[in-house]
Amino acid sequence: MTVRKAWVVGGALVGAGMGFVMLLVVGVYVVAGNLVNGFGTGGRALASGAVPAAYKSLVQKWGNLCPALTPALLAAQLYQESGWNPTVVSPADARGIAQFIPSTWATHGIDGNGDGKRDIWDPADAIPSAASYDCELAKYVKDVPGNVSDNMLAAYNAGAYRVIQSGGVPPIGETQNYVKRIRSLAQSFAAPARRIDPTQQAAGAIAFAQSKLGTPYLWGGEGSASQGGRFDCSGLTQAAYAKVGITLPRVANDQYNAGPHPSRSQLLPGDLVFFSNDLGDSRAIHHVGIYVGGGYMIDAPRTGAVIRFDPIDTPDYFGATRVTEDGAKALPTKV
């Protein structure tokens, strides 16, 4: 929903229209179909910029506390719980960046930064405590059949006794959904070790965005009739993927976590491309567009401009997301 400085692309590029974009989509996806090997978390590194810089070293360090935990899993839990907000309080009185209830904190909170205090509000204590609690649960369920990380996450949600009693992730809808959600969300925080599968719905999303070329920008625009069918940047990307059955959050910095993050050299048409005031923090993202190939995107740039083609290689280019249905579904409704 935010704006950024944009560059005008000549009329010849825009005039190329359908032929330009669809040739790129078809050509790139034919090649990609022969290259991709699926998404793999590979090592235990975090995706660039996915975790705010203030917390990245803590998540990287404590996410390696035990074999069942990874930095990406820890990041996914923290993002799910608080959206990286260290001052949030839930209706159930869960507090801070890791959303500990005071009674749980009393028994499982640790002094992560060694200052002699266990402060539920201090991420330097709360993030290590979240990792320590995860790994403690992993020990409880280590002999339970199935994937130890899945069982750890299930124990976090439903309690270790339920996991042990069930012989794995218990048949509780909330718990099963929690495990799937964190697993899917973790893909957005893990640095991909190899090529990422193309998004099957990408061509449809691009076709929708392309059909809006020339439409005037509107701050807060979601394309409704009352808004004259106009969009802002994230309203356009949200509507484009809604057209192909994928529900994205409303604002750009939340859309960033809707899938894994290809490198600049791995971009494919349909990837969302993001721009930020702080290249180390995804929460500072202020603009998004849909990549169409050749170094260009379709975007709704700013007030006074129209939906158009713009280059992506600018100083504020932050990174990209390959939207997946599971990744979008895994996003918390509020962050």
Summary of the structure (lengths in Angstrom):
residues: 335
radius of gyration: 21.1
end to end distance: 15.7
largest distance: 66.1
contacts: 1185
relative contact order: 0.17
helix: 44%
strand: 11%
